[in-house]
């Protein structure tokens, strides 16, 4: 399975759906994980930590959604447009 982790877009929402430890577990079980760049930056989960856990970093949420079979999020799965962040 291909799992995607986009950045949360709601104002002041810094949680992430998967930690690097979670990504490591998923990757160890043979699944691929795509993470949007700087997804966990605000809470100390750098791109490097996700990469070390086995994730591939993608530049945009659109890429994550396009390449993934399963999306993991904390909040509602809104469209990844800037106006959706205000909902």
N, C-alpha and C positions, 0 to 999 in steps of 0.2 A: 504494500500500500504506500501511497505517496501522501504524506501529511504536510499541511501548510500552516504556518504561523504568521499571520499578518500583524502589524502594529495596531494597537487599539487607537481609535480615532476620536473617541469622545473626549471632551475637555477634561483635563486633570485626571485622566484614567491612565495609570502607569503600570497596572498589573499586566501579566502575560499569561497566556493559556498554557504554556509549557516552559519549564525552567530548563537550563542546560542539562541538569541531571535527568529530567524526563526525556529530553531528546536523546541522551545517551542510551537510556533503556529502550526506547523505540528503535533506534538505530541498531542496537545489539540484537534485536529480534528480526533484523533483515528488512526493515522499512526505511524509506528515504524521507528526509525531513527538509523542507524549504522554509527559511525564516526571512522575513522582510528585514532589510538592513536597519540597524539601531532599534530593533523591536523592544529590547529590554534595557536600553541604555540608561534610562532614568532611574532604574532600580539596581544598577550594577551588573547586569547581564550583557556583557559586550559581545560584539560580533565574534571576536576571537574565542570567547567561552562557548558560544553555540557551535562554531566550527570545530573546536576541539572535541565537542560532544558528538560530532558526526553530521551536523547540519550543513547545508549549502545556503549561503546568504544570497538573496536576490534583492535587486534595487528597489522594486516597487510592489505594492500590494497587488496590483493588477497581474504581475508575473506570478506571485504566490497563488492567487486564485486560479489562474490559467493552468498552472502545472500540477496542481494538487487534486487528489481524489477526496480528501477529508480536510476540512478547515477547523482549527481549534482556536477559539476565542473566549474571552471572559464575558464581554458584553454582547448585545445583539449583533447579529451578522448584517450590518448595514453595508450599503454600497461603499466603495472606497473613494468617494468623491469628497472634496473639501466641504461642500454644503451639508453632507450627511453628518459631519461632526457636530453640528449645532442641534441635531434632533434630540 
